[in-house]
Amino acid sequence: PVHCLPNEILGDIFTLVPTRDEIECIPNALAVSSVCRRWRGVALSRSSLWNTIIFGPKASKKFHELCHSRSGERELH
């Protein structure tokens, strides 16, 4: 079961989750961080999830700044 996976493995899996289509404008990092408290903690600890987000036309400046702050010291792509 997924709840038995170590956080490191779970974080690696999160990096493989594809971004939903541009119509929904929901990046993979945001999607997995909304599942449960544990997944949120793992997603927030993985700055690499937050530096490769593709912003759709409906993304607000505030959301962009939030993702930038979560990307840590990593360069945004």
C-alpha positions in Angstrom: 0.0 0.0 0.0 1.1 3.6 -0.7 0.9 4.6 3.0 3.8 2.1 3.7 6.2 3.8 1.2 9.0 5.9 2.7 8.7 9.7 2.1 11.8 9.6 -0.1 10.2 7.1 -2.5 6.9 8.9 -2.4 8.7 12.2 -3.3 10.4 10.4 -6.3 7.0 9.2 -7.5 5.6 12.7 -7.2 8.2 13.9 -9.7 6.8 11.5 -12.3 3.2 12.6 -12.0 2.2 14.4 -15.2 0.8 17.9 -15.1 -2.9 18.0 -15.9 -3.9 19.7 -19.1 -3.7 23.4 -19.5 -7.5 23.8 -19.3 -7.5 22.8 -15.6 -4.3 24.7 -14.9 -3.5 22.4 -12.0 0.2 21.6 -11.7 1.3 18.1 -10.4 2.8 19.6 -7.3 -0.4 21.3 -6.3 -2.5 18.2 -7.1 -0.4 15.8 -5.0 -0.1 18.3 -2.1 -3.9 18.4 -1.9 -4.4 14.7 -1.2 -3.6 14.4 2.5 -1.4 15.9 5.2 1.5 13.5 4.6 1.5 14.0 0.8 1.4 17.8 1.4 4.5 17.6 3.6 6.4 15.4 1.1 5.4 17.7 -1.8 6.4 20.9 0.1 9.8 19.3 1.0 10.5 18.7 -2.7 11.5 22.1 -4.1 12.1 20.5 -7.5 8.3 19.9 -7.8 7.7 23.7 -7.7 10.4 24.9 -10.1 9.0 23.3 -13.3 5.4 24.5 -13.1 3.8 25.6 -16.4 1.3 28.4 -15.7 -1.9 28.5 -17.6 -3.7 31.6 -18.7 -5.8 31.7 -15.5 -2.8 31.5 -13.1 -2.7 34.5 -10.8 0.4 36.5 -9.8 -0.2 35.4 -6.2 -0.1 31.7 -7.3 3.1 32.3 -9.3 4.7 33.9 -6.2 3.6 31.0 -4.0 5.2 28.4 -6.4 8.4 30.6 -6.6 8.7 30.7 -2.8 8.2 26.9 -2.6 10.9 26.3 -5.2 13.6 27.3 -2.7 16.9 28.1 -4.2 16.2 26.2 -7.4 16.0 28.1 -10.7 12.5 28.2 -12.2 12.0 26.6 -15.6 
